[in-house]
Amino acid sequence: MPKDKEVGFIRMGEVEKKPKEIKEIGVGMLGYAFMGKAHSQAYIDLPVFFYPPPARPRRVAIFGRSKDKVEEAAKRYGYETCYTDWRDLIKDDRVQLVDNGLPNNLHRDPCIAAIKAGKHVLCEKPMAMNYVQAKEMYEASRKSKVKHMVAFNYRFVPAIILAKKLIDEGYIGKILQYRAVYLQEWIMDPKFPLVWRLRKDAAASGALGDLGAHIADLARFLVGEIEGVCALTKTFIEERPLPEDPKKKGKVDVDDAFIALLRFKDGPIGSMEATRFAAGRKNYERVEIHGSEGSIYFDLERLNELQVYSRKDRSDRMGFKTILVTESVHPYIEHWWPHGHIIGWEHTFIHEIHHLLDCIANDKDVAPQGATFYDGLKNNEILEAITSSSENGKWITLPL
């Protein structure tokens, strides 16, 4: 006779325990392209792998300016409704979380409108076109009770979380230097069109905001506040074919590359550089942190690994060691595969959205793990200081 638990019935006198009800949060997605796709996949996969989820994301509505394309995106990603006016999405009472994956010039107004409507907000990076806009967004969020987060997804790479843990524990001693580069090659062809990321009116900056925003955020996240910058920016191709008419050309008025020196509060120094003209580099983000007792090295193209060096090791076996960050003791890995079965870039979005939904459902603080609108403000402040330094040829001091 099989045991009761094996046949799944309840003995007489026992009360069946109902599973805990999972809260549902209605999501409104702004944008259906690159980030719209990445975020939508996260909403689909999250409740499957992180079960039970802190809240179940309900894909309520998606916005896009092209009626045909947004209708197709709604079907593809499983949204119940689609809109061609973002204001209608925010007015939708079913939407409780507004996820803004639009171009940079469409971050401020929808986010502020959503906050004023009492909706939680997730906004892609950089948070705003400039410091003034970022300050308006931060002030709106500060006066509200909603949860707000900027999508700096690399904070949610398990190897980066482990790096922060080692730094906070003093494993590499006092931090001396931060070095970071973010290199890509995707716009090297002069025939590549003048897309929105190459126009100042839509993107505000080029490699600086697109790539530099990430490594500037990791600088604050891992090391601390930046108090001064000295920088150089460069545009290599100044005219490109217009997308709507390749026979005509338009001006590229954003940077193709930047290099910046950094001064951190309490002593560390650093450097950051980013370009979309690094032949052979696909999505190469390298972060290296040197301390008085060791070093940490991370390469995004080897996302599951963290290189660690300790001066405390015996001299006959001293050297960098590779930690494969795929054990169940590592952040988030228990939800994925057996150890050694690596995760990918797309999983970082699931991690960050899990964090935000947990904060919403259980009224937790988004910071310090997640980047709040305050962190978005500080990030825009750094980007603007880099631009100002490049234009004026001098060190720029940032307020702390």
C-alpha positions as CSV (number, residue, x, y, z in Angstrom):
1,M,0.0,0.0,0.0
2,P,1.6,3.3,-1.0
3,K,2.0,6.0,1.6
4,D,-0.5,8.7,1.8
5,K,1.8,11.4,0.5
6,E,2.6,9.4,-2.5
7,V,-1.0,9.0,-3.6
8,G,-1.8,12.6,-2.7
9,F,-5.0,12.3,-0.6
10,I,-5.7,13.9,2.7
11,R,-6.3,11.8,5.9
12,M,-9.6,12.2,7.7
13,G,-9.5,15.1,10.1
14,E,-6.7,16.9,8.3
15,V,-7.4,20.4,6.9
16,E,-6.1,21.0,3.4
17,K,-3.6,23.9,3.3
18,K,-4.3,26.3,0.5
19,P,-1.2,27.7,-1.3
20,K,-0.5,31.3,-0.4
21,E,-2.2,33.6,-2.8
22,I,0.3,35.3,-5.1
23,K,-0.3,39.0,-5.6
24,E,-0.7,40.2,-9.2
25,I,0.9,43.4,-10.5
26,G,-0.3,44.8,-13.8
27,V,2.6,45.9,-16.1
28,G,2.5,48.6,-18.8
29,M,5.5,48.4,-21.1
30,L,6.6,51.5,-23.0
31,G,8.5,50.4,-26.1
32,Y,8.6,47.1,-28.0
33,A,12.1,47.1,-29.5
34,F,15.5,46.2,-27.9
35,M,14.6,46.9,-24.2
36,G,10.9,46.2,-24.7
37,K,11.9,42.7,-25.9
38,A,14.4,42.1,-23.0
39,H,12.0,43.3,-20.3
40,S,9.0,41.5,-21.7
41,Q,10.9,38.2,-21.8
42,A,11.7,38.8,-18.1
43,Y,8.1,39.3,-17.2
44,I,7.3,36.0,-19.1
45,D,10.1,33.9,-17.5
46,L,10.1,35.3,-14.0
47,P,7.2,33.4,-12.5
48,V,8.3,30.1,-14.1
49,F,11.8,30.1,-12.5
50,F,11.3,32.3,-9.4
51,Y,8.4,30.2,-8.1
52,P,6.5,31.3,-6.2
53,P,7.3,34.8,-7.4
54,P,6.9,37.8,-5.0
55,A,4.2,39.0,-7.3
56,R,3.0,37.7,-10.6
57,P,3.5,40.2,-13.5
58,R,0.4,40.6,-15.6
59,R,1.3,41.9,-19.0
60,V,-1.6,44.4,-19.3
61,A,-0.5,46.9,-22.0
62,I,2.3,47.9,-24.3
63,F,2.9,51.3,-26.0
64,G,4.4,52.0,-29.4
65,R,4.1,54.8,-31.9
66,S,3.4,52.5,-34.9
67,K,0.0,50.9,-34.7
68,D,0.9,47.9,-36.8
69,K,4.1,47.2,-35.0
70,V,2.7,47.7,-31.5
71,E,-0.2,45.4,-32.3
72,E,2.3,42.8,-33.5
73,A,4.4,43.2,-30.3
74,A,1.3,42.8,-28.1
75,K,0.6,39.5,-29.7
76,R,4.3,38.4,-29.7
77,Y,4.9,39.3,-26.0
78,G,1.4,38.5,-24.7
79,Y,0.1,41.9,-23.7
80,E,-3.6,42.2,-23.4
81,T,-3.9,45.7,-24.8
82,C,-1.8,48.0,-27.0
83,Y,-1.7,51.8,-27.2
84,T,-0.2,54.4,-29.6
85,D,-0.3,57.1,-26.9
86,W,1.6,56.5,-23.7
87,R,-0.8,58.7,-21.8
88,D,-3.5,56.2,-22.4
89,L,-1.4,53.4,-21.0
90,I,-0.8,55.4,-17.8
91,K,-4.5,56.1,-17.5
92,D,-5.2,52.4,-17.6
93,D,-6.4,51.4,-14.1
94,R,-5.1,47.9,-14.6
95,V,-1.5,49.1,-14.9
96,Q,0.3,49.4,-11.6
97,L,3.9,49.3,-12.8
98,V,5.1,51.4,-15.8
99,D,8.3,50.1,-17.5
100,N,9.9,52.8,-19.6
101,G,12.1,51.3,-22.4
102,L,11.7,54.2,-24.8
103,P,14.5,56.4,-26.2
104,N,16.1,58.8,-23.7
105,N,14.1,61.8,-24.7
106,L,11.0,60.0,-23.7
107,H,12.0,59.1,-20.2
108,R,11.1,62.2,-18.2
109,D,7.5,63.0,-19.1
110,P,6.0,59.4,-19.0
111,C,7.9,58.6,-15.8
112,I,6.7,61.7,-14.0
113,A,3.2,61.2,-15.2
114,A,3.2,57.6,-14.0
115,I,4.5,58.7,-10.6
116,K,1.8,61.3,-10.2
117,A,-0.7,58.7,-11.1
118,G,0.5,56.5,-8.3
119,K,2.2,53.9,-10.5
120,H,5.5,52.3,-9.7
121,V,8.2,53.0,-12.3
122,L,11.1,51.1,-13.9
123,C,13.1,53.4,-16.3
124,E,15.9,52.5,-18.7
125,K,19.3,54.1,-18.4
126,P,20.4,56.8,-18.6
127,M,17.5,58.1,-16.6
128,A,17.2,61.4,-18.3
129,M,18.7,63.6,-21.1
130,N,20.5,65.8,-18.6
131,Y,20.9,66.7,-14.9
132,V,17.9,69.1,-14.9
133,Q,15.5,66.5,-16.2
134,A,16.9,63.9,-13.8
135,K,16.4,66.3,-10.9
136,E,12.7,66.8,-11.9
137,M,12.3,63.0,-12.0
138,Y,14.0,62.5,-8.7
139,E,12.0,65.2,-7.0
140,A,8.7,63.7,-8.3
141,S,9.8,60.2,-7.0
142,R,10.9,61.6,-3.6
143,K,7.5,63.2,-3.0
144,S,5.7,60.0,-3.8
145,K,5.2,56.6,-2.1
146,V,5.8,54.6,-5.3
147,K,8.8,52.3,-5.9
148,H,11.2,53.6,-8.5
149,M,14.2,52.0,-10.1
150,V,16.6,52.7,-13.0
151,A,17.4,49.6,-15.1
152,F,21.1,49.3,-14.4
153,N,20.9,45.5,-14.9
154,Y,24.6,44.8,-14.4
155,R,24.1,45.3,-10.7
156,F,22.2,42.0,-10.9
157,V,25.0,39.9,-12.5
158,P,25.8,37.3,-9.8
159,A,29.5,37.8,-10.3
160,I,29.1,41.6,-9.7
161,I,27.1,40.9,-6.6
162,L,29.9,38.6,-5.4
163,A,32.5,41.3,-6.2
164,K,30.6,43.8,-4.1
165,K,30.4,41.3,-1.2
166,L,34.2,40.7,-1.3
167,I,34.8,44.4,-1.4
168,D,32.5,45.1,1.5
169,E,34.0,42.3,3.5
170,G,37.5,43.8,3.0
171,Y,38.8,40.8,1.1
172,I,40.9,43.0,-1.2
173,G,41.7,45.6,1.5
174,K,41.4,49.3,1.0
175,I,40.3,50.2,-2.5
176,L,43.0,52.1,-4.4
177,Q,41.9,52.1,-8.1
178,Y,38.9,51.5,-10.3
179,R,39.4,50.8,-14.0
180,A,36.5,50.1,-16.4
181,V,36.0,50.0,-20.2
182,Y,33.0,49.3,-22.3
183,L,33.8,48.6,-25.9
184,Q,31.7,47.8,-28.9
185,E,32.1,47.9,-32.7
186,W,28.6,48.1,-34.2
187,I,28.7,51.6,-35.8
188,M,32.1,51.5,-37.5
189,D,30.7,51.3,-41.0
190,P,30.3,54.8,-42.4
191,K,27.2,53.6,-44.2
192,F,25.5,52.7,-40.9
193,P,22.4,55.0,-40.7
194,L,21.8,58.0,-38.4
195,V,19.7,56.1,-35.8
196,W,18.3,57.8,-32.7
197,R,21.3,56.7,-30.6
198,L,23.4,59.0,-32.8
199,R,21.2,62.1,-32.5
200,K,21.6,64.5,-29.6
201,D,17.9,65.4,-29.6
202,A,16.9,61.8,-28.9
203,A,19.9,60.4,-26.9
204,A,21.7,63.4,-25.4
205,S,25.0,61.6,-25.8
206,G,26.6,58.7,-27.6
207,A,28.9,56.1,-26.2
208,L,28.9,58.1,-23.0
209,G,25.2,57.6,-22.1
210,D,24.8,54.3,-23.9
211,L,27.8,52.5,-22.4
212,G,29.4,54.9,-20.0
213,A,26.3,55.1,-17.9
214,H,26.7,51.5,-17.0
215,I,30.3,51.7,-15.8
216,A,29.7,55.0,-14.1
217,D,26.9,53.3,-12.1
218,L,29.2,50.3,-11.3
219,A,31.8,52.7,-10.1
220,R,29.4,54.2,-7.5
221,F,27.9,50.8,-6.7
222,L,31.3,49.1,-6.1
223,V,33.6,51.8,-4.9
224,G,31.7,54.9,-3.8
225,E,30.9,58.5,-4.7
226,I,32.9,60.2,-7.5
227,E,34.0,63.7,-6.5
228,G,35.8,64.8,-9.7
229,V,36.3,64.0,-13.4
230,C,38.5,65.0,-16.2
231,A,37.5,63.8,-19.7
232,L,37.9,63.7,-23.4
233,T,35.2,62.9,-26.0
234,K,35.5,62.3,-29.8
235,T,33.2,61.8,-32.8
236,F,34.9,59.8,-35.5
237,I,32.2,59.9,-38.2
238,E,30.5,63.2,-38.3
239,E,27.8,62.5,-41.0
240,R,25.7,59.4,-41.7
241,P,23.0,58.4,-44.1
242,L,19.4,59.2,-43.0
243,P,17.3,56.1,-42.3
244,E,14.4,57.5,-44.3
245,D,16.6,58.5,-47.3
246,P,20.1,56.9,-47.4
247,K,21.0,59.2,-50.3
248,K,21.0,62.1,-47.9
249,K,23.2,62.6,-44.8
250,G,22.6,64.0,-41.4
251,K,25.0,65.3,-38.7
252,V,26.2,63.0,-35.9
253,D,26.1,65.3,-32.9
254,V,27.0,62.9,-30.1
255,D,30.3,61.3,-29.1
256,D,31.6,58.1,-30.5
257,A,34.1,57.6,-27.7
258,F,35.1,59.0,-24.3
259,I,37.9,58.6,-21.8
260,A,37.6,60.0,-18.3
261,L,39.8,60.1,-15.2
262,L,38.1,59.9,-11.8
263,R,38.7,61.0,-8.2
264,F,36.6,59.1,-5.6
265,K,35.6,60.3,-2.2
266,D,38.1,59.2,0.5
267,G,41.0,58.6,-1.9
268,P,40.6,56.0,-4.7
269,I,41.3,57.1,-8.2
270,G,39.9,55.6,-11.4
271,S,39.4,55.7,-15.2
272,M,36.6,54.9,-17.5
273,E,36.3,54.7,-21.2
274,A,33.8,53.6,-23.8
275,T,33.6,53.5,-27.5
276,R,31.5,51.9,-30.3
277,F,34.5,51.9,-32.6
278,A,36.6,49.1,-31.0
279,A,37.0,46.6,-33.9
280,G,36.6,43.1,-32.7
281,R,34.9,44.0,-29.5
282,K,31.2,42.9,-29.4
283,N,29.9,43.7,-25.9
284,Y,33.2,44.0,-23.9
285,E,32.7,45.5,-20.5
286,R,35.7,45.1,-18.3
287,V,35.7,46.2,-14.6
288,E,38.9,45.9,-12.6
289,I,39.3,47.0,-9.0
290,H,42.6,47.1,-7.2
291,G,42.9,47.1,-3.4
292,S,45.8,47.0,-0.9
293,E,45.3,43.3,-0.4
294,G,44.2,42.1,-3.8
295,S,42.3,42.7,-7.1
296,I,39.0,41.8,-8.7
297,Y,38.4,41.5,-12.4
298,F,35.1,41.1,-14.3
299,D,34.5,40.6,-18.1
300,L,30.9,40.8,-19.2
301,E,31.6,38.5,-22.2
302,R,32.5,35.9,-19.5
303,L,29.5,36.9,-17.4
304,N,29.6,33.8,-15.1
305,E,33.2,34.2,-14.0
306,L,34.9,36.5,-11.5
307,Q,38.7,36.7,-11.4
308,V,40.1,37.3,-7.8
309,Y,43.7,37.8,-6.6
310,S,44.7,37.9,-3.0
311,R,48.1,39.0,-1.7
312,K,47.4,36.8,1.4
313,D,47.8,33.6,-0.6
314,R,51.1,31.6,-0.2
315,S,53.8,32.9,-2.5
316,D,54.2,29.6,-4.3
317,R,50.5,29.5,-5.4
318,M,49.8,33.2,-5.7
319,G,47.9,34.3,-8.8
320,F,44.4,35.2,-10.2
321,K,41.9,32.4,-9.6
322,T,38.7,32.0,-11.6
323,I,35.5,31.6,-9.6
324,L,32.7,30.2,-11.7
325,V,29.7,32.0,-10.1
326,T,27.1,29.2,-10.7
327,E,26.9,27.5,-7.3
328,S,23.6,27.5,-5.3
329,V,25.3,29.7,-2.7
330,H,25.7,32.5,-5.3
331,P,23.0,35.1,-5.8
332,Y,19.9,34.0,-7.8
333,I,21.6,30.7,-9.1
334,E,19.3,28.4,-7.0
335,H,16.5,29.4,-9.4
336,W,18.3,28.4,-12.5
337,W,20.3,25.2,-13.4
338,P,22.6,22.8,-11.7
339,H,26.1,24.3,-10.9
340,G,28.3,24.9,-13.9
341,H,25.3,25.4,-16.2
342,I,25.9,29.0,-17.0
343,I,23.3,31.8,-17.3
344,G,23.3,34.6,-19.8
345,W,22.8,38.3,-20.4
346,E,19.1,38.1,-20.5
347,H,18.9,36.7,-17.0
348,T,20.1,40.0,-15.5
349,F,16.7,41.6,-16.5
350,I,14.8,38.8,-14.7
351,H,16.9,39.4,-11.6
352,E,16.4,43.1,-11.6
353,I,12.6,42.8,-12.2
354,H,12.3,40.1,-9.5
355,H,14.0,42.6,-7.1
356,L,11.6,45.4,-8.1
357,L,8.5,43.2,-7.8
358,D,9.7,42.0,-4.4
359,C,10.1,45.6,-3.2
360,I,6.6,46.5,-4.5
361,A,4.8,43.4,-3.1
362,N,6.6,43.4,0.3
363,D,7.2,47.2,0.7
364,K,11.0,46.8,0.7
365,D,13.6,49.5,-0.2
366,V,14.9,49.3,-3.8
367,A,18.3,50.5,-2.6
368,P,21.1,49.6,-2.1
369,Q,20.9,46.6,-4.5
370,G,18.7,48.3,-7.0
371,A,19.4,51.8,-8.5
372,T,16.7,54.3,-7.4
373,F,15.9,57.6,-9.1
374,Y,18.5,59.1,-6.8
375,D,21.1,56.8,-8.3
376,G,19.8,57.8,-11.7
377,L,20.3,61.5,-10.8
378,K,23.8,60.9,-9.6
379,N,24.6,59.0,-12.8
380,N,23.3,61.9,-15.0
381,E,25.4,64.2,-12.9
382,I,28.5,62.2,-13.7
383,L,27.7,62.1,-17.4
384,E,27.1,65.8,-17.6
385,A,30.4,66.5,-15.7
386,I,32.3,64.3,-18.3
387,T,30.7,66.3,-21.1
388,S,31.5,69.6,-19.4
389,S,35.1,68.6,-18.8
390,S,35.6,67.6,-22.4
391,E,34.2,70.9,-23.6
392,N,36.2,73.0,-21.2
393,G,39.4,71.0,-20.9
394,K,39.5,71.0,-17.1
395,W,38.7,69.0,-14.0
396,I,35.0,69.2,-12.9
397,T,34.2,68.8,-9.3
398,L,30.9,67.0,-8.4
399,P,28.8,67.8,-5.3
400,L,28.7,64.9,-2.8
